[in-house]
Amino acid sequence: MKRVSFVAGNWKMNTSRSTAIDLARGVVRGAMSGVDIGVAPPFVYLDAVGAAVAGSTVKLGAQDVYIEKNGAFTGEISIEMLKDLSVSFVLAGHSERRHVLGEKPELVSKKAQTIYAAGLTLVHCVGETLAQRDANQTFDVVRTQLGELGAWVTDPQRLVIAYEPVWAIGTGRNATDAQAQEVHAFIRQTLAKTYSQDLADRVRIQYGGSLKPDNAKALLSQPDVDGGLIGGASLKAESFLAIAAAAVAAAR
Ligand code: PGA
């Protein structure tokens, strides 16, 4: 099964208005075919970055969303607001939301469903902590986090799983090619059991966690690795595009 890789930049709480626009323009200028490319800036720059990527193949993403349509939810952003700005993909369950902001599985699950039900692409993030890996709980943790998805998932084109071992995020310590492939294959098997082999074969599974130009080719060449979710290295167009180019090379 040939899957087109998806390489997405998660800018987290970085950039200013002008550096965000410059970065988006740089990504648009260097974007190549053969890979789907997306950028997820902070909420406040979505409009400006959306204008910078408009008319290009670069997709606009959001890092989070709230589960209610509107109302008294101070500080929160609804899915309709994101759609209004032409956002096409949204992250749910990023480890920083789970572990730094304290989001519970129930909320992650509702966010995932909110994104999917709105017709957008859901990037559902899963991954174990170092303590969980050391206690041999990686598969259990990932299986449980995949369980946050429900029977409502029917379209494999609008589901992306991002496997991001927490110990590899922002630490400079990436998973080895074999460690990534092992968990990615497990994720695909779990999706096949829960949904269908056909759905599992079509879902893109991104690797995230210290993905850099120099380790991208090897990681992205693994058979069940279909692109990446990139934090630090997505803040420079050059390094981000080098990873996208590695995804294209890996597909050959
Ligand atoms: P990193 O972040 O590339 O800086 O490790 C990845 C992520 O958290 O999405």
Residues whose N, C-alpha, C, O or C-beta is under 5 A from the ligand:
A	BS01	PGA	N10 A168 I169 G170 T171 G208 G209 S210 L211 L229 I230 G231 G232 A233
